[in-house]
Amino acid sequence: MTVPALTAQTRWRCTLCGNLTRFDVTRTARVTEFLHFDLAGESKVEETQVLSETIESVRCRWCNAVDQVELVARPGAEGAETPAEQG
């Protein structure tokens, strides 16, 4: 199943239980990171650039449903319809 991508106007919602806030996301990312090492050799990531990212699965933390996610409008999102207005 393809997981829908989030936008500034949308968020995820579990279709089984209605959860909007807690998800376990499995993703693959290709990134470039700028690491800064102190004199003791400890490193800190100071900058990350995401080159590509694929969301493989999303699991609801409330009901444990796997890949049961839909996109819904965020509250107050400009130009976004609520689910009641869509249907």
MODELLER restraints for C-alpha pairs under 7 A, 6 or more apart:
rsr = mdl.restraints
at = mdl.atoms
rsr.add(forms.Gaussian(group=physical.xy_distance, feature=features.Distance(at['CA:1:A'], at['CA:67:A']), mean=6.85, stdev=0.5))
rsr.add(forms.Gaussian(group=physical.xy_distance, feature=features.Distance(at['CA:3:A'], at['CA:55:A']), mean=6.40, stdev=0.5))
rsr.add(forms.Gaussian(group=physical.xy_distance, feature=features.Distance(at['CA:3:A'], at['CA:56:A']), mean=6.89, stdev=0.5))
rsr.add(forms.Gaussian(group=physical.xy_distance, feature=features.Distance(at['CA:3:A'], at['CA:57:A']), mean=6.45, stdev=0.5))
rsr.add(forms.Gaussian(group=physical.xy_distance, feature=features.Distance(at['CA:4:A'], at['CA:70:A']), mean=6.96, stdev=0.5))
rsr.add(forms.Gaussian(group=physical.xy_distance, feature=features.Distance(at['CA:4:A'], at['CA:71:A']), mean=6.74, stdev=0.5))
rsr.add(forms.Gaussian(group=physical.xy_distance, feature=features.Distance(at['CA:9:A'], at['CA:73:A']), mean=5.85, stdev=0.5))
rsr.add(forms.Gaussian(group=physical.xy_distance, feature=features.Distance(at['CA:9:A'], at['CA:74:A']), mean=5.53, stdev=0.5))
rsr.add(forms.Gaussian(group=physical.xy_distance, feature=features.Distance(at['CA:9:A'], at['CA:77:A']), mean=5.02, stdev=0.5))
rsr.add(forms.Gaussian(group=physical.xy_distance, feature=features.Distance(at['CA:9:A'], at['CA:80:A']), mean=6.45, stdev=0.5))
rsr.add(forms.Gaussian(group=physical.xy_distance, feature=features.Distance(at['CA:10:A'], at['CA:71:A']), mean=6.04, stdev=0.5))
rsr.add(forms.Gaussian(group=physical.xy_distance, feature=features.Distance(at['CA:10:A'], at['CA:72:A']), mean=5.42, stdev=0.5))
rsr.add(forms.Gaussian(group=physical.xy_distance, feature=features.Distance(at['CA:10:A'], at['CA:73:A']), mean=4.46, stdev=0.5))
rsr.add(forms.Gaussian(group=physical.xy_distance, feature=features.Distance(at['CA:10:A'], at['CA:74:A']), mean=5.00, stdev=0.5))
rsr.add(forms.Gaussian(group=physical.xy_distance, feature=features.Distance(at['CA:11:A'], at['CA:71:A']), mean=5.59, stdev=0.5))
rsr.add(forms.Gaussian(group=physical.xy_distance, feature=features.Distance(at['CA:11:A'], at['CA:72:A']), mean=5.57, stdev=0.5))
rsr.add(forms.Gaussian(group=physical.xy_distance, feature=features.Distance(at['CA:11:A'], at['CA:73:A']), mean=6.28, stdev=0.5))
rsr.add(forms.Gaussian(group=physical.xy_distance, feature=features.Distance(at['CA:11:A'], at['CA:74:A']), mean=5.87, stdev=0.5))
rsr.add(forms.Gaussian(group=physical.xy_distance, feature=features.Distance(at['CA:12:A'], at['CA:20:A']), mean=6.12, stdev=0.5))
rsr.add(forms.Gaussian(group=physical.xy_distance, feature=features.Distance(at['CA:12:A'], at['CA:69:A']), mean=6.16, stdev=0.5))
rsr.add(forms.Gaussian(group=physical.xy_distance, feature=features.Distance(at['CA:12:A'], at['CA:70:A']), mean=5.69, stdev=0.5))
rsr.add(forms.Gaussian(group=physical.xy_distance, feature=features.Distance(at['CA:12:A'], at['CA:71:A']), mean=4.89, stdev=0.5))
rsr.add(forms.Gaussian(group=physical.xy_distance, feature=features.Distance(at['CA:12:A'], at['CA:72:A']), mean=6.25, stdev=0.5))
rsr.add(forms.Gaussian(group=physical.xy_distance, feature=features.Distance(at['CA:13:A'], at['CA:19:A']), mean=5.61, stdev=0.5))
rsr.add(forms.Gaussian(group=physical.xy_distance, feature=features.Distance(at['CA:13:A'], at['CA:20:A']), mean=4.80, stdev=0.5))
rsr.add(forms.Gaussian(group=physical.xy_distance, feature=features.Distance(at['CA:13:A'], at['CA:69:A']), mean=5.56, stdev=0.5))
rsr.add(forms.Gaussian(group=physical.xy_distance, feature=features.Distance(at['CA:13:A'], at['CA:70:A']), mean=5.43, stdev=0.5))
rsr.add(forms.Gaussian(group=physical.xy_distance, feature=features.Distance(at['CA:13:A'], at['CA:71:A']), mean=6.25, stdev=0.5))
rsr.add(forms.Gaussian(group=physical.xy_distance, feature=features.Distance(at['CA:13:A'], at['CA:72:A']), mean=6.58, stdev=0.5))
rsr.add(forms.Gaussian(group=physical.xy_distance, feature=features.Distance(at['CA:14:A'], at['CA:20:A']), mean=6.75, stdev=0.5))
rsr.add(forms.Gaussian(group=physical.xy_distance, feature=features.Distance(at['CA:14:A'], at['CA:60:A']), mean=6.49, stdev=0.5))
rsr.add(forms.Gaussian(group=physical.xy_distance, feature=features.Distance(at['CA:14:A'], at['CA:68:A']), mean=5.71, stdev=0.5))
rsr.add(forms.Gaussian(group=physical.xy_distance, feature=features.Distance(at['CA:14:A'], at['CA:69:A']), mean=4.71, stdev=0.5))
rsr.add(forms.Gaussian(group=physical.xy_distance, feature=features.Distance(at['CA:14:A'], at['CA:70:A']), mean=6.50, stdev=0.5))
rsr.add(forms.Gaussian(group=physical.xy_distance, feature=features.Distance(at['CA:15:A'], at['CA:68:A']), mean=5.66, stdev=0.5))
rsr.add(forms.Gaussian(group=physical.xy_distance, feature=features.Distance(at['CA:15:A'], at['CA:69:A']), mean=5.83, stdev=0.5))
rsr.add(forms.Gaussian(group=physical.xy_distance, feature=features.Distance(at['CA:15:A'], at['CA:70:A']), mean=6.53, stdev=0.5))
rsr.add(forms.Gaussian(group=physical.xy_distance, feature=features.Distance(at['CA:16:A'], at['CA:68:A']), mean=6.91, stdev=0.5))
rsr.add(forms.Gaussian(group=physical.xy_distance, feature=features.Distance(at['CA:17:A'], at['CA:63:A']), mean=6.57, stdev=0.5))
rsr.add(forms.Gaussian(group=physical.xy_distance, feature=features.Distance(at['CA:19:A'], at['CA:62:A']), mean=6.80, stdev=0.5))
rsr.add(forms.Gaussian(group=physical.xy_distance, feature=features.Distance(at['CA:22:A'], at['CA:60:A']), mean=6.40, stdev=0.5))
rsr.add(forms.Gaussian(group=physical.xy_distance, feature=features.Distance(at['CA:22:A'], at['CA:61:A']), mean=5.40, stdev=0.5))
rsr.add(forms.Gaussian(group=physical.xy_distance, feature=features.Distance(at['CA:23:A'], at['CA:58:A']), mean=6.34, stdev=0.5))
rsr.add(forms.Gaussian(group=physical.xy_distance, feature=features.Distance(at['CA:23:A'], at['CA:59:A']), mean=5.52, stdev=0.5))
rsr.add(forms.Gaussian(group=physical.xy_distance, feature=features.Distance(at['CA:23:A'], at['CA:60:A']), mean=4.72, stdev=0.5))
rsr.add(forms.Gaussian(group=physical.xy_distance, feature=features.Distance(at['CA:23:A'], at['CA:61:A']), mean=5.19, stdev=0.5))
rsr.add(forms.Gaussian(group=physical.xy_distance, feature=features.Distance(at['CA:24:A'], at['CA:58:A']), mean=5.68, stdev=0.5))
rsr.add(forms.Gaussian(group=physical.xy_distance, feature=features.Distance(at['CA:24:A'], at['CA:59:A']), mean=5.04, stdev=0.5))
rsr.add(forms.Gaussian(group=physical.xy_distance, feature=features.Distance(at['CA:24:A'], at['CA:60:A']), mean=6.46, stdev=0.5))
rsr.add(forms.Gaussian(group=physical.xy_distance, feature=features.Distance(at['CA:24:A'], at['CA:61:A']), mean=6.52, stdev=0.5))
rsr.add(forms.Gaussian(group=physical.xy_distance, feature=features.Distance(at['CA:25:A'], at['CA:57:A']), mean=5.92, stdev=0.5))
rsr.add(forms.Gaussian(group=physical.xy_distance, feature=features.Distance(at['CA:25:A'], at['CA:58:A']), mean=4.60, stdev=0.5))
rsr.add(forms.Gaussian(group=physical.xy_distance, feature=features.Distance(at['CA:25:A'], at['CA:59:A']), mean=6.51, stdev=0.5))
rsr.add(forms.Gaussian(group=physical.xy_distance, feature=features.Distance(at['CA:26:A'], at['CA:55:A']), mean=6.13, stdev=0.5))
rsr.add(forms.Gaussian(group=physical.xy_distance, feature=features.Distance(at['CA:26:A'], at['CA:56:A']), mean=5.45, stdev=0.5))
rsr.add(forms.Gaussian(group=physical.xy_distance, feature=features.Distance(at['CA:26:A'], at['CA:57:A']), mean=5.24, stdev=0.5))
rsr.add(forms.Gaussian(group=physical.xy_distance, feature=features.Distance(at['CA:26:A'], at['CA:58:A']), mean=6.41, stdev=0.5))
rsr.add(forms.Gaussian(group=physical.xy_distance, feature=features.Distance(at['CA:27:A'], at['CA:53:A']), mean=6.98, stdev=0.5))
rsr.add(forms.Gaussian(group=physical.xy_distance, feature=features.Distance(at['CA:27:A'], at['CA:54:A']), mean=5.54, stdev=0.5))
rsr.add(forms.Gaussian(group=physical.xy_distance, feature=features.Distance(at['CA:27:A'], at['CA:55:A']), mean=4.30, stdev=0.5))
rsr.add(forms.Gaussian(group=physical.xy_distance, feature=features.Distance(at['CA:27:A'], at['CA:56:A']), mean=5.22, stdev=0.5))
rsr.add(forms.Gaussian(group=physical.xy_distance, feature=features.Distance(at['CA:28:A'], at['CA:53:A']), mean=5.69, stdev=0.5))
rsr.add(forms.Gaussian(group=physical.xy_distance, feature=features.Distance(at['CA:28:A'], at['CA:54:A']), mean=5.22, stdev=0.5))
rsr.add(forms.Gaussian(group=physical.xy_distance, feature=features.Distance(at['CA:28:A'], at['CA:55:A']), mean=6.50, stdev=0.5))
rsr.add(forms.Gaussian(group=physical.xy_distance, feature=features.Distance(at['CA:29:A'], at['CA:52:A']), mean=5.73, stdev=0.5))
rsr.add(forms.Gaussian(group=physical.xy_distance, feature=features.Distance(at['CA:29:A'], at['CA:53:A']), mean=4.28, stdev=0.5))
rsr.add(forms.Gaussian(group=physical.xy_distance, feature=features.Distance(at['CA:29:A'], at['CA:54:A']), mean=6.40, stdev=0.5))
rsr.add(forms.Gaussian(group=physical.xy_distance, feature=features.Distance(at['CA:30:A'], at['CA:50:A']), mean=6.22, stdev=0.5))
rsr.add(forms.Gaussian(group=physical.xy_distance, feature=features.Distance(at['CA:30:A'], at['CA:51:A']), mean=5.45, stdev=0.5))
rsr.add(forms.Gaussian(group=physical.xy_distance, feature=features.Distance(at['CA:30:A'], at['CA:52:A']), mean=5.21, stdev=0.5))
rsr.add(forms.Gaussian(group=physical.xy_distance, feature=features.Distance(at['CA:30:A'], at['CA:53:A']), mean=6.35, stdev=0.5))
rsr.add(forms.Gaussian(group=physical.xy_distance, feature=features.Distance(at['CA:31:A'], at['CA:48:A']), mean=6.70, stdev=0.5))
rsr.add(forms.Gaussian(group=physical.xy_distance, feature=features.Distance(at['CA:31:A'], at['CA:49:A']), mean=5.57, stdev=0.5))
rsr.add(forms.Gaussian(group=physical.xy_distance, feature=features.Distance(at['CA:31:A'], at['CA:50:A']), mean=4.50, stdev=0.5))
rsr.add(forms.Gaussian(group=physical.xy_distance, feature=features.Distance(at['CA:31:A'], at['CA:51:A']), mean=5.26, stdev=0.5))
rsr.add(forms.Gaussian(group=physical.xy_distance, feature=features.Distance(at['CA:32:A'], at['CA:48:A']), mean=5.84, stdev=0.5))
rsr.add(forms.Gaussian(group=physical.xy_distance, feature=features.Distance(at['CA:32:A'], at['CA:49:A']), mean=5.20, stdev=0.5))
rsr.add(forms.Gaussian(group=physical.xy_distance, feature=features.Distance(at['CA:32:A'], at['CA:50:A']), mean=6.59, stdev=0.5))
rsr.add(forms.Gaussian(group=physical.xy_distance, feature=features.Distance(at['CA:33:A'], at['CA:45:A']), mean=6.52, stdev=0.5))
rsr.add(forms.Gaussian(group=physical.xy_distance, feature=features.Distance(at['CA:33:A'], at['CA:47:A']), mean=5.63, stdev=0.5))
rsr.add(forms.Gaussian(group=physical.xy_distance, feature=features.Distance(at['CA:33:A'], at['CA:48:A']), mean=4.48, stdev=0.5))
rsr.add(forms.Gaussian(group=physical.xy_distance, feature=features.Distance(at['CA:33:A'], at['CA:49:A']), mean=6.34, stdev=0.5))
rsr.add(forms.Gaussian(group=physical.xy_distance, feature=features.Distance(at['CA:34:A'], at['CA:45:A']), mean=5.90, stdev=0.5))
rsr.add(forms.Gaussian(group=physical.xy_distance, feature=features.Distance(at['CA:34:A'], at['CA:46:A']), mean=5.73, stdev=0.5))
rsr.add(forms.Gaussian(group=physical.xy_distance, feature=features.Distance(at['CA:34:A'], at['CA:47:A']), mean=5.02, stdev=0.5))
rsr.add(forms.Gaussian(group=physical.xy_distance, feature=features.Distance(at['CA:34:A'], at['CA:48:A']), mean=6.46, stdev=0.5))
rsr.add(forms.Gaussian(group=physical.xy_distance, feature=features.Distance(at['CA:35:A'], at['CA:43:A']), mean=6.23, stdev=0.5))
rsr.add(forms.Gaussian(group=physical.xy_distance, feature=features.Distance(at['CA:35:A'], at['CA:44:A']), mean=5.61, stdev=0.5))
rsr.add(forms.Gaussian(group=physical.xy_distance, feature=features.Distance(at['CA:35:A'], at['CA:45:A']), mean=4.64, stdev=0.5))
rsr.add(forms.Gaussian(group=physical.xy_distance, feature=features.Distance(at['CA:35:A'], at['CA:46:A']), mean=5.96, stdev=0.5))
rsr.add(forms.Gaussian(group=physical.xy_distance, feature=features.Distance(at['CA:36:A'], at['CA:43:A']), mean=5.50, stdev=0.5))
rsr.add(forms.Gaussian(group=physical.xy_distance, feature=features.Distance(at['CA:36:A'], at['CA:44:A']), mean=5.30, stdev=0.5))
rsr.add(forms.Gaussian(group=physical.xy_distance, feature=features.Distance(at['CA:36:A'], at['CA:45:A']), mean=6.39, stdev=0.5))
rsr.add(forms.Gaussian(group=physical.xy_distance, feature=features.Distance(at['CA:36:A'], at['CA:46:A']), mean=6.61, stdev=0.5))
rsr.add(forms.Gaussian(group=physical.xy_distance, feature=features.Distance(at['CA:37:A'], at['CA:43:A']), mean=4.30, stdev=0.5))
rsr.add(forms.Gaussian(group=physical.xy_distance, feature=features.Distance(at['CA:37:A'], at['CA:44:A']), mean=6.45, stdev=0.5))
rsr.add(forms.Gaussian(group=physical.xy_distance, feature=features.Distance(at['CA:57:A'], at['CA:67:A']), mean=5.89, stdev=0.5))
rsr.add(forms.Gaussian(group=physical.xy_distance, feature=features.Distance(at['CA:58:A'], at['CA:66:A']), mean=6.12, stdev=0.5))
rsr.add(forms.Gaussian(group=physical.xy_distance, feature=features.Distance(at['CA:58:A'], at['CA:67:A']), mean=5.29, stdev=0.5))
rsr.add(forms.Gaussian(group=physical.xy_distance, feature=features.Distance(at['CA:59:A'], at['CA:65:A']), mean=5.60, stdev=0.5))
rsr.add(forms.Gaussian(group=physical.xy_distance, feature=features.Distance(at['CA:59:A'], at['CA:66:A']), mean=4.41, stdev=0.5))
rsr.add(forms.Gaussian(group=physical.xy_distance, feature=features.Distance(at['CA:59:A'], at['CA:67:A']), mean=6.00, stdev=0.5))
rsr.add(forms.Gaussian(group=physical.xy_distance, feature=features.Distance(at['CA:60:A'], at['CA:66:A']), mean=6.56, stdev=0.5))
rsr.add(forms.Gaussian(group=physical.xy_distance, feature=features.Distance(at['CA:72:A'], at['CA:83:A']), mean=6.78, stdev=0.5))
rsr.add(forms.Gaussian(group=physical.xy_distance, feature=features.Distance(at['CA:73:A'], at['CA:80:A']), mean=5.60, stdev=0.5))
rsr.add(forms.Gaussian(group=physical.xy_distance, feature=features.Distance(at['CA:73:A'], at['CA:81:A']), mean=6.28, stdev=0.5))
rsr.add(forms.Gaussian(group=physical.xy_distance, feature=features.Distance(at['CA:73:A'], at['CA:82:A']), mean=5.86, stdev=0.5))
